[in-house]
Amino acid sequence: MMRISQLSTASRVPIPTIKYYLREGLLPAGEQTSATRAEYGERHVRRLRLIRALLEVGRLPIASIRKVIAAVDDENLSMHHVLGTAHYAIAPVVELHAADEEWTRARAEADGLIGDLGWQVDPDAPTRDELAQAILTLSQLGMPATGEVLRSYAEVAIGLVTEHEINSIPIDGPREAAVEALVIGTVVYGRVLDVMRRLAQESASARVFGISYD
Amino acid sequence: MMRISQLSTASRVPIPTIKYYLREGLLPAGEQTSATRAEYGERHVRRLRLIRALLEVGRLPIASIRKVIAAVDDENLSMHHVLGTAHYAIAPVVELHAADEEWTRARAEADGLIGDLGWQVDPDAPTRDELAQAILTLSQLGMPATGEVLRSYAEVAIGLVTEHEINSIPIDGPREAAVEALVIGTVVYGRVLDVMRRLAQESASARVFGISYD
């Protein structure tokens, strides 16, 4: 057990920020050992890591973080559903589309691709709409969105997830630790992949246009 | 040449939205053929595609879109620098770090990795800070951020970019068309990769936790 100053040192989060998270209900209160003193534990250190990952790396608004944390804390939710809650929180909102022919076709293409890949995805998952929207935009812009191109992205994604991300989850340990690792990994490795892609683009563009920084 | 109603049909953007883009200076004015009538061309159709991609798929604020469009329109800028402007616009802001030992180490690791990969990246590119931040966060969270893991993400990223993204740019056509394709590809394929990764995670999680939607 530790005092708030020790929690601050252990977590590298400043005391005023910790107090803000306590007021916002993101961090559970410490154990009150006297009228002016509360003690914190390992659980608080871990929870601060989760909040920082969602806030600083995931850039989620406080309201979304609160939802993710409620899911992490709800022991009746399966880990799979906690991940789903995190996914919904980090996903961009897909605007409702008129159920026109084009949208129906894009959505059918998204569902067909997921089915062909043999992926287990909830029929109601909003990620299906996100994929359909990307397919629709690419085709409206006249850019390649063939099954072959999409499949390349899909193969790369499943490769990274199964090789690195799912394996780093300590599923044999306490539920809370596993859930937190799952949620943090979702956010942080997503950021890694995104920045790597932009670095790769800058490098590929430099080559195409004959620019060197060496 | 076409009237605003035809531009709306050709671009699938409603007339009030077109007028809004005109007022915001995102879309260049049409050619005034009488006091009450302006004519639009292919250039306006293409520009509307670019705006929609940045706004709806990239979710950039209007101010950022204005910067990207100014770069696209500036014929003195090389295409490589226009891409850089687009990259900076879609990148999350990396907060300034205290130049402490940990940050210096993470940044050196990021630079070392980019160097080892032989990538051509501007020494001042903010993406270097983004990568350093991701490395720092992963190591503070006790999650794997070894060179090996990062290299897997890097290889995947460069593979997708060189196989699909750079090749879809019509670099032999007019500059404006090439630049617009470059910028749109950056934003839209980034979205495709991001949603594929979350779909793959949902599927991998369903398998690990024994859930089937079949």
Interface residues (C-beta under 8 A of the other chain):
Chain A: R12 R49 R52 A53 E56 V57 R59 S78 M79 H80 L83 G84 H87 I90 A91 P92 E95 I114 L117 W119 Q120 V121 D122 P123 A125 T127 R128 E130 L131 Q133 A134 T137 L138 Q140 L141 M143 P144 V149 L150 S152 Y153 A154 V156 A157 I158 G159 L160 V161 T162 E163 H164 E165 I166 S168 I169 I171 A181 L182 I184 G185 T186 V188 Y189 G190 R191 V192 L193 D194 V195 M196 R197 R198 L199 A200 Q201 E202 S203 A204 S205 A206 R207 V208 F209 I211 S212 Y213 D214
Chain B: R12 R49 R52 A53 E56 V57 R59 S78 M79 H80 L83 G84 H87 I90 A91 P92 E95 I114 L117 W119 Q120 V121 D122 P123 A125 T127 R128 E130 L131 Q133 A134 T137 L138 Q140 L141 M143 P144 V149 L150 S152 Y153 A154 V156 A157 I158 G159 L160 V161 T162 E163 H164 E165 I166 S168 I169 I171 A181 L182 I184 G185 T186 V188 Y189 G190 R191 V192 L193 D194 V195 M196 R197 R198 L199 A200 Q201 E202 S203 A204 S205 A206 R207 V208 F209 I211 S212 Y213 D214
